[in-house]
Amino acid sequence: MAIREPIPLDDIQAAAARIAASVTRTPLVRLNAADGPAEIYLKLESLQPIGSFKLRGAVNALALAAPAELAEGVWTASAGNMAQGIAWQARRLGIPCAVVAPDHAPETKLAALARLGASVVKVPFDAWFEILQTHTYPSMRGLFLHPVSDPAVMAGNATIGLEILDDLPDVDAVVIPYGGGGLSCAVASAVRALKPRARLYACEVSTGAPFAASLAAGEPVPVNYTPSFVDGIGALAVLPEIWPLARLLLDGGLTATPAEIAATVKLLVERNRIVAEGAGAAPVAAALSGKAGAGKIACVVSGGNIDTAKLVKILQGDVP
């Protein structure tokens, strides 16, 4: 079912109180790059216990689930970060967690899932993306938490928007990674409710940018998708259930190339001593290019779970 209304502010504020004891209130820091086109700030979700914002939505959704729903455990479809969030909380609750992951999921994320006790099934990307559309997979049991469109997950994600406005009330624009749209629409729900004039942009990798293409076409359109080291974002198409909300809330779709994103990963390490994965660096890359405009721009650095070998290549000036 398509989502057509923003996440209510009351639900977001309730989620903030619900998850406060389990989730880090991450800092918002200035990017040390005075030569850029704007004042760029970094919302460092890479500093969450699992290295990703996904913990927010996972904790909120599992806190709201009835005990009977969790009797057989929980499962999700994830490239790694949402799976880690759910597995982290499932371990705390003492329930089993299973994950269906795309076959290009990075080893650092798969290793984290193993440490957290989750079982993982790897499938081709097309089959994995189909789960996001159908919400089913034959061998999975227990409660399914959709990584994008589950309302409780989105309410947890939206707490990022509350924190940005607390720390930078005069923010002019917020740039948010767009994979399935759940993070960008969630953060936008919070910001639109409290600061409606702020510009809100989704950011995609150029090797799979269906939201930008769909905005240009005025309707959902498929795109070519090529896997890259930017594994947390990039898709074949926008999810029909999230499209109406994304079109309503977001002012535009920005893109960055893998080369631009790799250069930004390197910059973040060198200037701020921050390790970001590709998806987390993408909004910063877009802001540095001037695509998000001028003024005070908050970029959601969504995660820091990048394979060490890929990070080494990037620091050497290569694109993995």
C-alpha positions, 0 to 999 in steps of 0.5 A, a space after each residue: 500500500 502506498 504511503 501518502 502522508 508524512 510520518 506524524 510528528 507525534 509518532 516521531 517524538 514518541 519514537 525519540 523517547 522510546 529509543 533514547 536509552 538504546 541509540 546514540 544521539 549522534 553529533 552534528 559537526 562542521 566539515 573542515 573544508 572552508 573552500 566549499 560552496 556552503 557551510 556543510 555539517 555532518 550528521 554522524 550516524 556512522 557513530 551508532 553502535 552498529 555504525 549506521 542509522 538503521 539502529 533507530 528504526 530497528 529499536 523502535 519497531 521491535 519495541 512496538 511489536 507484540 510478544 506474539 509477533 516475535 514468537 518465531 523471531 524476526 527477519 528482514 531483507 537488507 544489504 547489511 545495515 538494517 540487518 545489523 540494526 535488527 540483529 543487534 536488538 534481536 540479540 538483546 531481546 533473545 529472539 532469532 534473526 534471519 536476513 536475506 542479503 543481496 549477493 554483493 553485500 560487503 564482507 564487513 557487514 556480513 561479518 558483523 551479522 555473524 558476530 551478532 548471531 544472525 543467519 544470512 541467505 544471499 540471493 541475486 540482487 534482482 531476487 533481493 529487490 523483489 522482496 522489497 516489493 512483495 514483502 515475502 520470501 518462502 523460507 523465512 519465518 517470524 515478523 518481517 520488518 521492511 527496511 524502507 516502508 515500515 511505519 515504525 521503522 520510519 518513525 525511528 529514522 525520523 528522529 535524525 531530523 529532530 536532532 538536526 533541527 535541535 543542533 542547527 535550527 537555522 539549517 537551510 538544506 538537508 541532504 539525505 541518502 536515498 536507497 529505498 526512500 525510507 530514510 529520506 522520507 522519514 527525515 523529511 517528515 520531521 523537518 517539514 513539520 518543524 521547518 517547512 521552508 528548509 530544502 530537502 534533497 535525496 542523494 543517489 549514486 549515479 550508477 543506480 538513481 531511479 528517484 532522480 530519473 522518476 522526478 524528471 519523468 514525473 512518474 516512476 521509471 526503471 533505470 539501469 543499475 550497476 553495483 559499486 562500492 556504494 552498496 547502501 544506495 542504488 536501485 533498479 526502480 523506486 518502490 511504488 509504496 514510497 513514491 507518493 511520499 517521496 515526491 511530496 516531501 523531497 525538493 529534488 534528487 541529487 546524484 554523485 558518481 562513484 569517483 566523486 563519492 570515493 574522493 569524499 570518503 577520502 576527504 572525510 578521513 583527511 579533514 575530519 577523521 571520519 570513516 564513512 561508507 559510500 552511501 554516507 559520503 554521497 550527500 557530502 559529495 553532492 553538497 561539495 559539488 554545489 548541487 544542494 545550493 548555498 547556506 547551512 547544509 546538513 548532510 546525513 552521514 548514514 553509516 561507516 561500514 565500509 570494507 577495510 580493503 576498499 577504504 585502503 584503495 580509496 585512501 590511495 586515490 583509487 575507486 574500488 
